[in-house]
Amino acid sequence: MPSKEQMKLVGQTCSEYERESEEAERSCESCRHWIGEQSMCELDIFIEQLTSLDQT
């Protein structure tokens, strides 16, 4: 399971991010593609996005 910090970092840079709620902080948790009970992105791009952050 990804940490809250990882989800926040990926959410801030993800090109596919779509906010579910206007009040929510930008994070994978607030993205409509995030499946909370499974702790994964339905687009299956979380690991790819996280890895790209490490290459900067």
C-alpha positions in Angstrom: 0.0 0.0 0.0 1.4 3.4 -0.9 2.0 6.0 1.8 -0.1 9.1 2.0 3.0 11.2 1.1 3.5 9.1 -2.1 -0.2 9.5 -3.0 0.1 13.2 -2.5 3.2 13.5 -4.6 1.8 11.5 -7.5 -1.5 13.3 -7.3 0.2 16.6 -7.7 2.0 15.6 -10.9 -0.3 13.0 -12.5 -1.5 14.0 -15.9 -4.7 11.9 -15.5 -5.7 13.4 -12.1 -9.4 14.2 -11.9 -10.6 15.7 -8.6 -13.7 14.1 -7.0 -14.4 17.0 -4.7 -13.5 20.7 -4.9 -12.6 20.9 -1.3 -10.2 17.9 -1.3 -6.4 18.3 -1.3 -4.8 17.1 -4.5 -3.8 13.5 -3.9 -4.5 10.1 -5.4 -7.1 9.7 -2.6 -9.1 12.6 -4.0 -8.9 11.4 -7.6 -11.9 9.7 -9.2 -9.6 7.0 -10.6 -8.4 5.9 -7.1 -10.0 2.7 -5.8 -9.7 3.2 -2.1 -10.7 -0.3 -0.8 -8.1 -1.8 -3.2 -5.5 1.0 -2.7 -4.8 1.3 -6.4 -5.3 3.4 -9.5 -7.9 2.0 -11.8 -5.8 3.3 -14.7 -2.9 1.2 -13.4 -0.4 4.2 -13.6 0.5 4.8 -10.0 3.8 3.0 -10.1 4.7 4.5 -13.4 3.9 8.0 -12.1 5.8 7.4 -8.8 8.9 6.1 -10.7 8.9 9.1 -12.9 9.2 11.3 -9.8 12.4 9.6 -8.8 14.0 10.4 -12.1 13.9 14.2 -11.8 
